[in-house]
Amino acid sequence: AHVERALFCARAESPEQDCLLRQVKLEKIAAQALENHRSLLIQSRVQVETAGLDCTVYTDEKWAVFILGQLLQNAARYRGEAPVITISAHPLGKQVRLAVSDNGIGIPAHELSRVFDRGFTGSNGRSRGGSTGMGLYLCRRLSGFLELGLEIASEEGKQTTVTLTFPAKENLTKL
């Protein structure tokens, strides 16, 4: 996983050389991200539920799979008892919102504004180990490039939800 992330880090510095925006089903993005992280999810005994993924979005498939994979890794790493990750989508006007929710340990409120900063490892990352502080930073960088909205909400000890908002095709500047 670290080698994959290192390669993506290098490519994320200039993603425009490696980007293909096209129509893709969210089901396909989710299935690929889940497949890429299957062993981690199984080892972590995470149950995954999906809903509403039969939407079409305009994005770069491999970058979207990478972002979703980072979110799945985080949800597995910071899981609680009987972990469940829910990946759900719903249209919002011409946009599509994809939410990744978990019932894990959550993020302390005072750290929430910093989770997308490069190299930031919160108290959970330090106590559980293995955190580089790069996963969500890369997600933010790539989301900006792909013109995705990226928001995070969390309740410490209960849950975290990361929402990706895919733009309407006509609003994309890079097509």
N, C-alpha and C positions, 0 to 999 in steps of 0.2 A: 504493500500500500504506500510505503514511503517513497519507493522508486517511482511509482505512478504519479504521486503528488509532485515529486521533484521535476519530472518531465513536464507536467502541466504548469508548474511554476514558471519554468523556462519559457514555455509557449504562451503563458498568460501575459508575459511582459509585452508581447506584440501579437495579440490574438487576431488582428485584422488580416494577417498573412495566412491565417488558418481558419477562416470562418466561412460557413456556407449557410445563409439564412434561407430556410425553405419551410414549406408546410409539413408539419409532422404531428402525429397523434400523441397526446400525452401518455396514453397507454404504452406506447412503444418506448418512450423515454423512461417511464417508471419501470417497465419490465427489464430494460437493459441495466438501469441503476441497481435494481434488486438483484439481478443475476451477478453483477460485478461484486456485490458485497454479501452474497449469499452465505458464505462460510462464517463471516463475522456475525451475521444475524442469527444463524443457527446456533453457533457457539454461545451467543448471548441470550439464547432462548427468547428472541423477540418475535412476537406475533405481529404480522403486518396486515392491515386492512386497507382496502382501496375503495374509492367511491367517485363516480362522475368523471372518470378519466377518458371517456370517449369524446373528448374535445380535441379540436385541431388548433395548433398554435403555430406561429411563425417564429422560428428560432434556429440556432445552430444546434443540431441534435447532440453532437459529442460534448459540447460545452454544457448544454442543459443536463445531460446525463452526469457529467462530472459534478456540477453544482448539487444536484439531487443526491448523488453518492456521498458527498461531504456531509449533507444534512442527515442522511441515514447513519453514517459513521458516528456522528455526534450523538444522535438519539440512542444508538446502541451503547456507546461508551458511557453516557451519563444516564443510564437506565435506572429505574427503581425496581421494586418487586413486581412480578408478573408484567413485564414490559410489553406495551402495545404501541406500535407506530401506525398512525392513520395518514394515508396520502389521499387527499380529496381535492377535487377541482369544481369550480362553478363559474359560469360566465358572469361578467359584470359589464353590461353594455356590450361593446365590441371587444373588450379585453377578457382574459381568462385568468382567474386567480387559482393558484395551486398552493394548497396548505399542507405542510408536513407537521403533524402534531404528535407529541409523545406524552406519556404519563411518568416521565423520569424525574430526576432530582431538581430540575429547574435551575434558574440562574438568579443569584442575588440581585435585587433591584438596583443597587448602586453600581453593579458591574455591567448592566444591560446595555448602556450607551457605548461601552467600549469593546463589545465582543467582535466587532468588525475591524478593529484596529490591527494593523500588522504586528505580529508577535505578541499580542495580548493573550495571556493565559490567566484565567480567573482562578479563584480559590478552588473551584471544582477541578479544573485542569491540573492544578498543582497537587491536590490531594489524591487524585486518581492516577496521575502520571501519564506520560506519553503524549502530552499536549504540546504542539509546536506553536500554537497561536497563528497558524497560517491558513487553516481550512476556511474559516468564515471570512477572513481577509480576502482570499482568492475568490470566494463566492461573491463578495461585494464588488471586486474589480471586474469580474466577468459579467455580473449582472449589469453593471454600468455600461459595459461595452455592448451587451446584447439588448440594452434599453429595457431591462426588466426592473420592475419595482421589487425591492427586497426589504421586508420588515420582520421584526422578531418581537414576540411577546412571551413573557414567562412568569410563572408564579413559583417562587422557591418552594421546593419540597413537593410540588404537584405536577407541573407540566410546562412544556415549551412548545410554541407554535411558530414556525417560520413560514412566511407567505411570500410566494413569488408571483408577481403580476406580469403576465405576458401582454405586450402591447397589441393593439389592433394593427393589422397589416399596413393600413394606409398611413399610420403614424410613424412607421419605421423609417429612419433617415438613410439606412444603409442598403435598402433593397435595390 
